[in-house]
Amino acid sequence: MKILVVGGGGREHAVIKQLKENPKAEKIFALPGNGGIASDAECVNIAATDIDGIVKFAYENKIDYAVVTPDDPLVLGCVDALEAHGIPCFGPRKNAAIIEGSKVFSKDLMKKYGIPTAQYEVFSDMEAALSYLDTAPIPTVVKADGLALGKGVVVAFTREEAKDAVIAAMQDKKFGKSGENIVIEAYLEGPEVSVLSFTDGKTLIPMVSSMDHKRAGDNDTGLNTGGMGTVAPNPYYTEEIAARCMKEIFLPTMNAMNAEGRVFKGCLYFGLMLTADGPKVIEYNCRFGDPETQVVLPLLESDLLEIMLAVTEERLAETEVKFSDKSACCVIAASAGYPQAYEKHKTLHIGEKALPHTYVAGAVKEGDALFTNGGRVLGVTAVADTLQNAVRDAYELMEDVSFENKYCRSDIGKRALNA
């Protein structure tokens, strides 16, 4: 089989490494991929958002199967365009990817079908939003409606912060069209849990739960980032809570999308808050999370390609999806200064010990040399019998990675271990 994977980050590298394990995968292309992914797939310099370019490449190269992983191409209808040319895909069609593409849609969906989430209001008029914030409970959460590279959500602890977030989105157009509508929702408290799931629209199978570390600094301080590390499973996510989520959130979401004529096939991500009133949805994603994928897939014992094909062909119910009962820890190496200003093009060395466990997010290859090319450069993942050992091993592997200005948080997994 010739397989095409759309995207070029650490998540895509994790997916490609798993797909490679199936002997059917004779050739894997990554569009655009990156310098680190180039050791596991043939990288082709076509942007993940260049739908026409992706379709043309897939058609001309007789691609047998495509895996579309990032949010942007999914929301733009990449799967629809590939399927129209007879290329089967893993990933939701455009009308289902809206579950991430529009916060207003997803909040209204939950309200309509009684899926637990925070109380909220939707605004398309800035003055109305600012007026609402004069009396809204604080803290509150302000969300841009559309995709905003994970930066469209502000947790405001003062009225001033909340109003600044509204003005930035609606007047200053900080997120372009994504901020034309906004959601203002109640602030929820409790441990956060990420749960990815495979679904073919008829069956939904959750993957191992995980805990992300979004803040740039130790002890969850500093700015929000795309994620500085993850651990799996999440200790707060007990069997009892998992059963409740399946009944109250996961299956109702799948059924709600079916009822709306928006059958979701692919990876449906649930961002959950375990509140005193029970689990509630903070957000949906229409794809694998990053860097959650880098801890979840290394724990997958079944064959990823076979699962993906089963999702596409709507036969997930008869396919084995088995996860190890071990623990995993992924530590991210970023360029100092991330997520703000940082320097690129630093020589990147990944030692032999770390290489099999490394997922590269931002690197460029020049000749035989690798150079950094992003804020988040790579993640290393260790799997062990206990979370404590997985954390220890991940930090040991990270010592085998070097580049100037390398920055890692030193406390990934600490919160989970304390739990």
Legacy VTK file of the C-alpha trace (Angstrom):
# vtk DataFile Version 3.0
C-alpha trace
ASCII
DATASET POLYDATA
POINTS 419 float
0.000 0.000 0.000
1.082 3.560 -0.731
0.030 5.743 2.197
-0.082 9.515 2.409
-0.021 11.282 5.799
-1.029 14.943 5.752
0.828 17.097 8.304
4.327 17.744 9.526
4.611 17.683 13.323
5.405 15.374 16.223
1.915 13.885 16.104
2.355 12.948 12.434
5.756 11.425 13.222
4.131 9.248 15.916
1.395 8.155 13.477
3.937 7.363 10.731
6.140 5.297 13.070
3.087 3.211 14.037
1.895 2.797 10.434
5.374 1.631 9.385
5.014 -1.434 11.611
2.414 -2.920 9.247
4.091 -4.815 6.366
1.300 -3.609 4.040
2.711 -0.074 4.338
5.309 -0.374 1.566
5.646 3.388 1.015
4.655 6.329 3.222
4.636 9.961 2.057
4.390 12.898 4.483
2.976 16.195 3.189
4.870 18.325 4.103
6.591 16.292 6.855
9.814 17.711 8.321
13.544 16.956 8.519
13.084 14.446 11.342
10.125 12.659 9.745
12.305 12.227 6.626
14.016 9.240 8.294
10.664 7.381 8.395
8.767 8.653 5.328
9.341 10.477 2.058
8.598 14.154 2.695
6.990 16.197 -0.077
6.912 19.975 0.229
3.154 20.470 -0.123
1.465 22.429 2.676
-1.156 20.634 4.783
-3.663 23.347 3.787
-2.981 23.089 0.027
-5.978 20.837 -0.649
-5.637 20.991 -4.451
-1.925 20.180 -4.212
-2.565 17.231 -1.884
-5.282 15.800 -4.139
-3.144 16.230 -7.274
-0.181 14.491 -5.620
-2.346 11.645 -4.275
-3.998 11.077 -7.647
-0.778 11.235 -9.687
1.083 8.931 -7.276
-1.769 6.399 -7.084
-2.076 6.673 -3.295
-4.056 3.777 -1.790
-4.904 5.393 1.537
-4.634 8.843 3.124
-4.450 9.815 6.795
-5.391 13.459 7.375
-4.261 14.458 10.871
-4.226 18.280 11.406
-7.344 20.346 12.135
-6.964 22.913 9.320
-7.101 20.526 6.327
-9.931 18.533 7.966
-12.014 21.682 8.509
-11.208 22.789 4.932
-12.592 19.499 3.544
-9.402 17.620 2.640
-11.073 14.231 3.234
-14.039 15.156 1.014
-11.686 16.249 -1.785
-9.582 13.060 -1.611
-12.643 10.797 -1.443
-14.089 12.568 -4.503
-11.026 11.257 -6.385
-11.554 7.720 -5.105
-8.897 7.842 -2.358
-10.115 6.343 0.955
-9.170 8.350 4.059
-8.865 8.255 7.816
-10.357 11.465 9.180
-13.753 13.173 9.330
-15.376 14.935 6.399
-15.805 18.701 6.488
-19.369 18.611 7.830
-18.195 16.534 10.836
-14.882 18.377 11.393
-17.013 21.426 12.308
-17.153 19.916 15.822
-13.691 21.476 16.259
-13.939 24.112 13.516
-16.704 26.004 15.336
-16.941 26.373 19.130
-20.438 27.815 18.645
-21.524 24.675 16.783
-20.069 22.318 19.391
-21.556 24.214 22.363
-24.983 24.346 20.691
-24.729 20.621 19.882
-24.039 19.792 23.547
-26.892 22.009 24.714
-29.347 20.446 22.232
-28.458 16.852 23.148
-27.897 17.283 26.901
-24.152 16.584 26.869
-22.578 18.038 30.059
-20.514 21.199 29.455
-20.052 24.668 30.986
-22.876 27.237 30.831
-22.212 29.672 27.974
-23.373 32.600 25.841
-22.566 33.296 22.167
-21.855 36.786 20.815
-21.409 38.240 17.330
-21.618 41.835 18.606
-18.677 43.170 20.619
-20.635 45.756 22.625
-23.134 43.093 23.715
-20.265 40.838 24.828
-18.579 43.649 26.813
-21.876 44.577 28.419
-22.473 40.920 29.413
-19.040 40.823 31.065
-20.045 43.684 33.420
-22.070 41.177 35.453
-20.771 37.741 34.368
-19.227 35.551 37.092
-15.409 35.842 37.206
-13.208 33.940 36.406
-14.647 33.279 32.974
-13.454 31.786 29.697
-13.461 33.630 26.352
-13.166 31.505 23.195
-12.826 32.512 19.556
-15.343 30.504 17.514
-12.971 29.147 14.853
-9.521 27.565 14.692
-6.778 29.756 16.164
-3.702 27.502 16.427
-4.720 26.555 19.969
-4.401 30.201 21.069
-8.043 31.259 20.777
-8.991 30.482 24.396
-8.388 32.914 27.266
-9.080 32.035 30.901
-9.746 35.465 32.409
-9.366 35.973 36.155
-10.485 39.640 36.074
-13.182 41.532 34.141
-10.449 43.588 32.491
-8.696 40.443 31.178
-12.005 39.107 29.859
-12.815 42.389 28.080
-9.286 42.589 26.632
-9.761 39.079 25.207
-13.071 40.073 23.589
-11.549 43.235 22.062
-8.485 41.310 20.803
-10.695 38.758 19.044
-13.551 40.923 17.768
-12.054 44.396 17.199
-8.330 43.762 16.683
-9.065 40.607 14.610
-6.223 38.777 16.378
-7.531 35.450 15.032
-8.921 36.777 11.740
-12.350 35.387 10.843
-12.100 32.893 13.742
-12.893 35.711 16.190
-15.968 37.130 14.437
-18.130 35.112 16.845
-17.101 34.313 20.393
-18.247 32.051 23.200
-18.110 33.271 26.809
-18.475 30.351 29.174
-18.408 29.567 32.877
-15.029 28.675 34.385
-14.863 25.018 35.417
-12.585 23.608 38.093
-11.088 20.155 38.514
-8.465 17.906 36.921
-8.288 18.028 33.114
-8.255 14.801 31.109
-7.731 14.191 27.389
-9.380 11.120 25.853
-8.849 10.308 22.181
-11.199 7.814 20.567
-11.569 5.830 17.358
-15.059 6.003 15.864
-16.640 4.918 12.585
-19.980 6.550 13.405
-21.441 3.265 14.662
-18.910 2.181 17.283
-16.721 4.339 19.523
-13.622 2.958 21.244
-11.764 5.263 23.647
-7.962 5.175 23.742
-5.841 5.464 26.882
-6.468 8.710 28.796
-3.696 11.291 29.080
-2.659 14.445 30.931
-1.241 17.387 28.990
1.056 20.118 30.374
0.148 23.300 28.477
2.071 25.990 30.353
5.585 26.928 29.307
7.073 26.950 32.821
7.482 24.495 35.689
4.589 24.144 38.147
2.188 25.189 35.372
3.402 28.787 35.203
3.977 31.010 32.179
2.178 31.220 28.861
0.013 28.552 27.280
1.794 26.511 24.611
0.884 23.729 22.207
1.946 21.357 25.011
5.240 20.825 26.852
4.698 17.154 27.639
2.158 14.454 28.410
1.687 11.343 30.488
-0.669 8.399 30.059
-2.798 7.058 31.570
-4.224 9.999 33.548
-4.512 8.908 37.223
-7.631 11.026 37.780
-9.507 9.102 35.094
-10.803 6.100 37.031
-12.781 3.160 35.613
-15.901 4.602 37.217
-15.392 8.002 35.536
-14.585 6.278 32.221
-17.897 4.373 32.344
-19.761 7.595 33.120
-18.051 9.442 30.243
-18.955 6.645 27.826
-22.626 6.838 28.846
-23.032 10.610 29.292
-20.535 12.091 26.810
-18.841 9.788 24.262
-21.756 7.794 22.837
-24.191 10.747 23.085
-21.734 12.859 21.039
-21.406 10.191 18.335
-25.202 9.772 18.248
-25.787 13.555 18.210
-23.507 13.956 15.184
-25.349 11.104 13.425
-28.702 12.749 14.210
-27.431 16.002 12.681
-26.435 14.160 9.487
-22.748 14.720 10.281
-21.417 11.175 10.735
-17.980 11.416 12.388
-15.381 8.883 11.216
-11.824 9.205 12.470
-10.262 10.240 15.763
-12.617 12.204 18.005
-10.818 13.938 20.888
-12.591 14.783 24.135
-11.069 17.475 26.368
-12.720 16.897 29.747
-12.868 18.614 33.123
-13.620 16.366 36.093
-15.720 18.777 38.147
-17.424 18.226 41.504
-20.645 17.780 39.458
-19.100 15.100 37.277
-17.186 15.096 33.979
-17.889 17.926 31.536
-16.652 18.652 28.002
-14.273 21.614 27.685
-13.617 21.045 23.984
-13.798 18.612 21.114
-11.039 18.117 18.558
-11.654 16.408 15.222
-8.229 14.708 15.217
-5.399 13.218 17.272
-4.095 15.618 19.920
-0.510 16.854 19.929
1.437 15.845 22.064
-1.144 13.372 23.487
-0.663 11.120 20.442
3.009 10.738 21.369
2.076 8.916 24.609
-1.128 7.198 23.509
0.102 5.462 20.331
3.242 3.955 21.933
0.825 2.142 24.300
-1.250 0.746 21.408
-0.656 -3.006 21.036
-3.017 -3.506 18.089
-2.163 -2.535 14.517
-2.887 1.154 13.810
-3.278 0.767 10.050
-5.797 -2.067 10.493
-7.792 0.066 12.973
-7.779 3.053 10.630
-8.949 0.939 7.693
-11.717 -0.497 9.906
-12.846 3.038 10.777
-12.943 4.018 7.089
-14.864 0.860 6.171
-17.221 1.123 9.190
-16.250 -2.233 10.710
-14.621 -0.992 13.918
-16.912 -3.201 16.022
-15.170 -6.355 14.774
-11.608 -4.998 15.009
-9.243 -5.478 17.945
-8.175 -2.262 19.684
-5.909 -3.204 22.572
-3.721 -0.978 24.737
-0.895 -1.934 27.071
-1.446 -1.440 30.810
1.963 0.254 31.077
2.576 4.004 31.474
4.091 6.502 29.056
5.708 9.922 29.436
6.562 12.375 26.661
8.854 15.343 27.364
9.005 18.160 24.801
12.240 19.961 23.891
11.476 23.514 22.775
13.569 26.453 21.640
14.193 28.859 24.543
11.697 31.723 24.391
8.850 29.582 22.997
5.912 30.332 22.662
7.046 33.900 21.960
10.311 34.867 20.218
12.855 32.090 19.688
15.808 31.361 17.416
15.752 28.694 14.714
18.371 26.867 12.656
20.429 25.436 15.516
22.281 22.167 14.871
20.132 19.298 16.170
21.664 16.032 17.323
19.528 13.013 18.268
21.613 10.161 19.682
21.112 6.482 18.833
19.595 5.784 22.244
16.909 8.465 21.856
16.234 8.094 18.113
13.641 5.244 18.205
11.700 7.120 20.917
11.823 10.589 19.336
9.008 12.351 17.489
10.256 15.400 15.606
7.968 18.439 15.363
10.168 21.226 14.005
13.352 20.394 12.098
14.813 20.864 8.649
17.334 18.595 6.928
20.242 20.061 4.952
22.452 17.353 3.488
22.929 14.874 6.330
22.553 17.526 9.041
19.413 18.373 11.040
18.598 21.893 12.227
15.843 23.175 14.515
12.953 24.814 12.697
10.249 25.664 15.216
9.251 26.466 18.784
8.507 22.886 19.756
11.394 20.927 18.257
10.678 17.349 19.316
9.353 15.050 21.994
10.865 11.900 23.476
8.588 9.209 24.878
9.403 6.433 27.327
7.128 3.487 28.148
7.584 1.643 31.463
5.731 -0.537 33.982
5.101 2.452 36.266
4.574 6.139 35.619
7.501 6.963 37.900
9.850 4.880 35.726
8.395 6.263 32.492
9.062 9.824 33.689
12.606 8.943 34.780
13.344 7.160 31.473
11.944 10.000 29.338
14.249 12.535 31.019
17.199 10.153 30.588
16.434 9.833 26.861
16.182 13.621 26.593
19.844 13.855 27.670
20.650 12.125 24.360
19.172 15.083 22.433
21.121 18.314 22.002
20.749 21.707 20.341
21.661 25.243 21.357
18.895 26.965 23.389
17.194 23.647 24.231
14.477 24.129 26.834
12.376 21.497 28.649
10.101 21.666 31.629
11.604 19.677 34.506
8.311 18.572 36.095
6.381 16.647 33.426
4.401 13.936 35.218
4.862 15.435 38.677
1.167 16.359 39.030
0.127 12.851 37.961
2.580 11.238 40.395
1.270 13.420 43.239
-2.265 12.294 42.384
LINES 1 420
419 0 1 2 3 4 5 6 7 8 9 10 11 12 13 14 15 16 17 18 19 20 21 22 23 24 25 26 27 28 29 30 31 32 33 34 35 36 37 38 39 40 41 42 43 44 45 46 47 48 49 50 51 52 53 54 55 56 57 58 59 60 61 62 63 64 65 66 67 68 69 70 71 72 73 74 75 76 77 78 79 80 81 82 83 84 85 86 87 88 89 90 91 92 93 94 95 96 97 98 99 100 101 102 103 104 105 106 107 108 109 110 111 112 113 114 115 116 117 118 119 120 121 122 123 124 125 126 127 128 129 130 131 132 133 134 135 136 137 138 139 140 141 142 143 144 145 146 147 148 149 150 151 152 153 154 155 156 157 158 159 160 161 162 163 164 165 166 167 168 169 170 171 172 173 174 175 176 177 178 179 180 181 182 183 184 185 186 187 188 189 190 191 192 193 194 195 196 197 198 199 200 201 202 203 204 205 206 207 208 209 210 211 212 213 214 215 216 217 218 219 220 221 222 223 224 225 226 227 228 229 230 231 232 233 234 235 236 237 238 239 240 241 242 243 244 245 246 247 248 249 250 251 252 253 254 255 256 257 258 259 260 261 262 263 264 265 266 267 268 269 270 271 272 273 274 275 276 277 278 279 280 281 282 283 284 285 286 287 288 289 290 291 292 293 294 295 296 297 298 299 300 301 302 303 304 305 306 307 308 309 310 311 312 313 314 315 316 317 318 319 320 321 322 323 324 325 326 327 328 329 330 331 332 333 334 335 336 337 338 339 340 341 342 343 344 345 346 347 348 349 350 351 352 353 354 355 356 357 358 359 360 361 362 363 364 365 366 367 368 369 370 371 372 373 374 375 376 377 378 379 380 381 382 383 384 385 386 387 388 389 390 391 392 393 394 395 396 397 398 399 400 401 402 403 404 405 406 407 408 409 410 411 412 413 414 415 416 417 418
